[in-house]
Amino acid sequence: MREEQYHSTSHCKYLIQYHIIWCPKFRFSVLKGNVEEAIKEILYKICDDYNYHIKALEVMADHIHIFIDVPQTVAPCDVVRTLKSISAIKLFKVFPQLKDFYARCGVLWSRGYFISTVGHISEATVIKYIEEQKNHD
């Protein structure tokens, strides 16, 4: 593992990365054309404001994939909540027709999401490392 991949604070060294996927309500294909470009810009701005680093981002017509590196002080659910809530507000401002389209339910994003941790080492490597610690001393 390369040392420079990790972040440091005064008492902590960390690397926290998530793969997150979420969809528009009813999984309608509304994230295309100008909306696709706008949501990318909005997500980059949110991440810049919150000290999140986007490592990869892909906007499909009916869902978003983002691979993100975040500070150690932020809970995974808070990362998702921040991305979804702010992006919905900003998208509705830029595209009033999108707000009209979702007027009946009043929300852009579905309630659910997928989130998974992403690391540089495998689960098997961590288990082996922990199991070998007693013998290491």
Secondary structure, DSSP 8 states (H G I E B T S, - for coil): --GGGSEEETTEEE-EEEEEEE-BGGG-S---THHHHHHHHHHHHHHHHHT-EEEEEEE-SS-EEEEEEE-TTS-HHHHHHHHHHHHHHHHHHH-HHHHHHTTTT--SB-S--EEEE--SS-HHHHHHHHHHHHHH-
